[in-house]
Amino acid sequence: MKQNRKPIALLHQSLPSETKETLARAVASIVSAKKKGGKVVVVTGSGPNLHEGVTTLIAELIDKGIIDGVTTSSAVIAHEMGGVLDKVKRVDGKKLGFSLDILPRGDIFEITIMPDALLEELKKEMIIDSDLMQRGLALDGDVIIKAAGNMGYPLGLRTERLARELMSMAHSEGLPLEVVAGRGADPRTMLGAAYKKGVPCLVTVPQLIGGGAVGIAVADSISIARRTALIGDMLAGADVIIESAVALTQEIHDGPFETYTGHGIWADWEGYRTFSLRNKTLIRLDLDPNLKRAWEFERQSSEVQKAIDKGLPKTKLMDIPFRMEMSGFARLENSIPLIGDIGVLWPVMAYRIEQEMDIELDFMSCPQQTDEGKKMREWIVENIRPARKMKSE
């Protein structure tokens, strides 16, 4: 997907000067790490990361060797297995004969709109009620682009069934489901790009049990202890960690095997392999200005650390709504709070990395509300395929 960089350059110019300066520091830390042979890993949430094309951009950065590992949610895994984004027609489920007991709020049922070739391919895997699809498509309703699979028929149901099959394969090989799913995933997904490049793509423990059966299958594919250790190994090898619109990161970046913020001391005592966030750069892309306020409190007066040292509640001491991930983030000396819309910040950051590293990205995300972003979303729908079934290698 060849794209004009002018819209991204204009986005960069439109940023507040303070945001530009913070973004420049973030980019400099990433570029410096890569030029020294270091590693960059990303911790992503779901929701906007999919809709803004960020997960697809991350896949491109994996392919180009800029990102060396990623953690995400089981919901993202489910949507990438379904093709990231797809088009569905939303109709009145009651008119299709469904009971109100099973229909979601609004009584909506969704029919996946897909190419005939893909539908024929799916018919070789499962029985598809073509009459249901035709009746649904004939009803009045809205056609929208949304996260792929999920509640759309038949792609959502197919994703659920595929997850259960992949779980059995994962058990037989002792692998996370994400690795097995990556074999058949589109290489323009994080799953597929990570498998292709041989880098880790893992769901974190706080982000398990999303995406229906996919979350259950991911959670059951390997033990919690093994998953935590694998994520610890990924973070241990990282020089830069980028968090993108994700909650509960306190339990990710300073999990049970991390020592610098204190939680891993007993694991180390007992002989487990541990790691430290000391001297690592932690960049967080977040909409919440309170993150930066907590970060500034710590830089100006060490208020966060003082609260911890005295066993005081941080919310009352600083008079801000304090989320748990603000604590570890604010206390890390090399943390960088990048406040703003990830739909804007990610492409600008990638654009600056592209310039500094003298590389050419084949895909660039754009804010979904822009004309370029709308074209990008259509491109994802038309070009990124659901995961294919394939023989294990």
C-alpha positions, 0 to 999 in steps of 0.5 A: 500500500504505497501512501503519500507521506504529506498527510503524516507530515502535516499531522506532525506539524499540527502537534502542540510544541510540547508533544512534538518535543516529547515525541522527538525524545521517544523517537530518538530513544527507539532509533538509538536503541536500534542503531546499537543493536538493541531491541524494541518491544510493544505492549498493545491494547485492543480497540483503537489499536485495531481501528486506527490501523496501529496493529497493522503498522506494528506488523509492518515495523516488525517486518522491517526489523524495528519492533522485536516483539509484541504483547497484546490482548486475546481480543486482538488475536481473535480479530487478527485471526479474522482479518483485523477489520471486516465489513458487516451488515447489521440487521434486526435479529428478530426478523431472522428468527433469533430469540431475544435471549441470545441477541445483544443489546439492540437486537442486532445480528451481523452478517459478514460481507466477504468475497465469494472466493473466501466464502467458498473457501470457508464452506470447505471447512464448515457448514454455512447457512447460506439461506440465513446469510441471504435473508440477512443481506436482504433486510434493511440495515447498516453496513459498517467496518468493525473489528473482524470476526467477533459477532459477524456470521459466519466469520465470528463462528469460524474464528471460535471453532478455529481457536479450539482446533489451534488449542489442541495443536498448541497442546500437542507441541507445548506452544502458546496458541499465538505461535500456532495461529501465526503460521496461518495468519496474514503476514500483515497482522502482528501474529503473522509478521511475528511468526515470519520474523521469528519474534514473540507475539504473546497475550499478557495475563491481564489481557486474557479471556477476551474474544470469546473462545479465542481468549479461553483457548489462548489462556488454556494453551500454556500455563500462566507461569509459563506465559509470565516467564515468556513475557518476562524474557521478552521484556528482559531483552528489550531496551525500549518498551512502548505501551499503546492504549493499554490498561493494567500495564503495572501487571505487565511491565513489572510483573512477578519476575521484575525486581526494580519496582519490587515485585520480583524480589521473592522470585529471585530469592527463590531462584527464579529467572528475574529481570529489571526495568532499571535503565530501560526506556518506557514510552507510553501513548495514552489519552489521560493527561493525569499520567503526565501529571503523575510523571511530573509530580515524581520529577519535581518532588518524588511524590509517587515514591514518597507515597510508596515509602510512607505507605500512603494512598497516592490518589489522596496525596497528589489529588488526581485519579491515580491508575495503578500503571502510573506508579511504576511508570512515573518512578522509572527514570527513563519513562516518556509520557506521550499524551494524545490520540494514538491514531495520530501519534503512531503514524507520526512516530513511524514517519520519523523513525522511517526518516531517521533509520532510512527505511521505507515502510510499505504501510502507514496508518492514518487517523480513522476520521481522515480521508486517508484513514478511511481509505486505509480501513477499506484497504485493510478490509479488502487485503488482509485475510482471515487466518488460513488453515495449514499443516504444521511445519 
